[in-house]
Amino acid sequence: MSRHPRSAGTPATVALERAGVPFELRTYEHRAGAPSFGLEAAEALGVDPARVFKTLLVSASRRLAVGIVPVSRILDLKAMAAELAEKKVTMAEPALAERTTGYVVGGISPLGQKRQLPTVLDESATGFATILVSGGRRGLDVELAPADLLALTRGTTAAIAR
């Protein structure tokens, strides 16, 4: 992978560039009305959906957190709650997710968010040399090593997908 000194200019790509993390921009034409942003990305980019990860925000008792799971699977809310040492978590409302991260739904990146949130990456990511996550807008993904994603988000891994 190569670095991109002049990338898409999203907060996610700026964070990657500042950190000196190698990544590759992957772009595709987003279709309005696509039933699944993540599966659309996997298909358009010709990538196994198990390597393309979606960023989801959850609400815990008094905080928000980020769960990152393959687009072909769903977030296990009980497993996410357990990992966060919470009794229960629910999916954050889309408007709250957008306000908190600074991104629009379908383009929420785990990188470059307005503030650092507790982040959990599904452990399946560690089985790949690189994975794809949103680059900060619909139609833009970044490919990077899971270890780099964890380092930049200060995240942990756990079995949070089902």
Beta strands, then each sheet from edge to edge (+ up, - down):
strand 1: 24-27
strand 2: 53-59
strand 3: 64-70
strand 4: 90-91
strand 5: 119-122
strand 6: 131-137
strand 7: 140-144
strand 8: 156-158
sheet 1: 1+ 7- 6+
sheet 2: 4+ 2- 3+ 5+ 8+
end
